Amino acid sequence: MMSPDDGKKPKVGAGRPVKESARASTRATSKAPKPTKRTAGREQVLTTLPAAMTGRASPATAAVGDKPVFAYISSLPQPQRAIAERVDALAAKTLPDLQRSVKWGMAWYGVGDGWCFSCGGFAGHVKLTFGRGTALTPVPPAAPIGMGKDSRGVDLESEGDIDERQLASWMQQATAIPGFGGRKR
């Protein structure tokens, strides 16, 4: 017998709220990100993104040195690769004795006393995060999720978002503060 509402069969589970698990909500999808004020009107280009760019840890193997960081950066799609290359070049130019590492699926940078800031590619932007960012002047605007209460950074959506003077200042300030994994003063 057909139901009175235009002959359609009822859906399985109809009437019960559907709960999506936290894991399902972080799955990579082929949907374009919702436009923000900054990206409204721009055409979105879909690409296959490394796992880190979907909000999960990158499959990049943790390793200390320049080669692993350069390999991580070269694995990023454009425009994230170009942004990360500029950040890396600025760090090398700004900080003598720069040390590089891949940790937690991102490129990490430090001088002497541990790791001070990271650069990671995500869908739509590159996140530059300073481990002790609340101690920087001015304090970087973004408070990254899951990086600690003192971490602050910036989201760079294009190479045009890179303010080399400000980023270099933050890099210099960050390396003057003991970093993650270093000795405490």
C-alpha positions in Angstrom: 0.0 0.0 0.0 1.3 3.5 -0.9 1.5 6.3 1.6 -0.6 9.3 1.0 2.4 11.6 0.4 2.8 11.3 -3.4 3.6 7.6 -3.5 7.3 7.7 -2.4 8.6 5.0 -0.1 9.7 6.3 3.3 13.5 6.5 3.8 15.2 4.1 6.1 15.6 5.7 9.5 13.2 8.5 8.7 12.2 10.4 11.7 15.4 9.7 13.6 18.1 12.4 13.6 21.3 11.4 11.8 24.5 11.9 13.7 27.7 12.1 11.8 30.7 10.9 13.7 33.6 13.3 14.4 35.8 11.1 12.1 33.4 11.3 9.2 33.2 15.1 9.5 37.0 15.3 8.9 37.1 13.1 5.8 38.5 14.7 2.6 35.8 15.4 0.1 35.8 16.7 -3.4 33.6 19.7 -2.3 35.0 23.1 -2.8 35.5 25.1 0.4 32.9 27.6 1.2 33.9 31.1 -0.1 35.0 33.6 2.5 34.9 37.3 2.2 38.5 37.1 0.9 37.8 34.4 -1.7 34.3 35.3 -2.8 34.2 35.7 -6.5 37.4 33.7 -7.2 37.1 30.5 -9.1 38.0 27.5 -7.0 40.3 24.9 -8.5 39.9 21.4 -7.1 43.1 19.4 -6.7 44.0 16.2 -4.9 45.5 17.3 -1.6 48.0 15.6 0.6 46.4 14.3 3.9 47.8 17.2 5.9 45.8 19.6 3.8 42.5 18.1 4.8 43.1 18.9 8.4 44.8 15.6 9.3 48.5 14.9 10.0 50.6 14.6 6.8 52.1 11.2 5.9 55.5 13.0 5.7 58.0 11.0 7.8 59.5 12.9 10.7 63.1 13.7 10.0 65.7 16.4 10.8 67.4 18.3 8.0 67.0 20.3 4.9 66.2 17.4 2.5 63.0 16.2 4.3 61.7 19.8 4.5 62.4 20.4 0.8 60.7 17.1 -0.1 57.6 18.0 2.1 57.4 21.5 0.4 57.7 20.0 -3.1 54.8 17.6 -2.3 52.4 20.5 -1.9 50.2 21.5 -4.7 50.2 25.1 -6.0 49.7 27.7 -4.7 50.6 26.2 -1.3 54.0 25.1 -2.6 54.9 28.6 -3.8 53.9 30.1 -0.5 55.8 27.5 1.5 58.9 28.0 -0.7 58.8 31.8 0.0 58.4 31.3 3.7 61.3 28.8 3.7 63.5 31.2 1.7 62.6 34.1 4.0 63.5 31.9 7.1 66.9 31.0 5.5 67.6 34.7 4.6 66.5 36.0 8.0 68.0 33.4 10.4 71.7 32.4 10.4 72.2 28.8 11.5 68.7 27.8 10.6 67.7 24.3 11.4 64.9 22.5 9.5 62.8 19.4 10.4 59.6 17.6 9.5 57.6 17.0 12.6 53.9 16.3 13.1 53.4 16.4 9.3 54.7 19.9 8.8 58.0 21.8 8.2 59.5 23.1 11.5 62.2 25.7 11.9 64.5 26.7 14.8 67.8 28.1 15.8 69.7 26.5 18.7 67.1 25.9 21.4 64.5 23.8 19.7 61.7 24.4 17.2 60.2 27.8 17.1 57.7 27.9 14.2 56.1 25.7 11.6 54.9 26.0 8.1 52.2 23.5 6.9 50.0 23.3 3.8 46.2 23.0 4.1 43.3 23.3 1.8 43.2 26.9 0.7 46.1 28.2 2.7 49.5 27.7 4.3 49.5 28.0 8.0 52.6 29.7 9.6 52.5 29.0 13.3 54.7 30.3 16.1 55.0 28.0 19.1 55.2 30.9 21.6 53.2 33.3 19.5 51.5 35.1 22.4 55.0 36.5 23.3 55.5 38.1 19.9 54.8 41.8 19.1 52.4 42.3 17.5 50.7 39.0 18.4 50.0 37.1 15.2 46.2 37.0 14.5 45.3 33.3 14.2 45.0 30.9 17.2 45.6 27.5 15.6 43.5 24.6 17.0 45.5 21.8 18.7 48.8 23.7 18.8 48.7 24.9 22.4 47.3 27.9 24.1 50.4 30.1 23.5 50.6 29.3 19.7 49.6 32.0 17.2 50.1 32.3 13.5 48.9 33.5 10.2 47.0 31.8 7.3 48.5 32.7 4.0 46.1 32.1 1.0 48.4 33.5 -1.7 51.9 34.8 -2.1 50.4 38.3 -2.0 49.5 37.7 1.7 53.2 37.4 2.6 54.4 40.5 4.5 58.1 39.7 4.5 59.0 42.4 6.9 56.5 41.3 9.5 57.2 37.6 9.1 60.9 38.2 9.4 60.3 40.2 12.6 58.2 37.4 14.0 60.8 34.8 13.0 63.6 36.7 14.7 61.5 37.2 17.9 60.5 33.5 17.9 64.0 32.3 17.8 65.0 34.5 20.7 62.5 32.5 22.9 63.3 28.9 23.9 61.5 26.6 21.4 59.7 23.2 21.6 62.1 20.3 22.3 64.9 22.6 23.5 66.4 23.2 26.9 64.6 25.6 29.2 66.5 28.7 30.3 
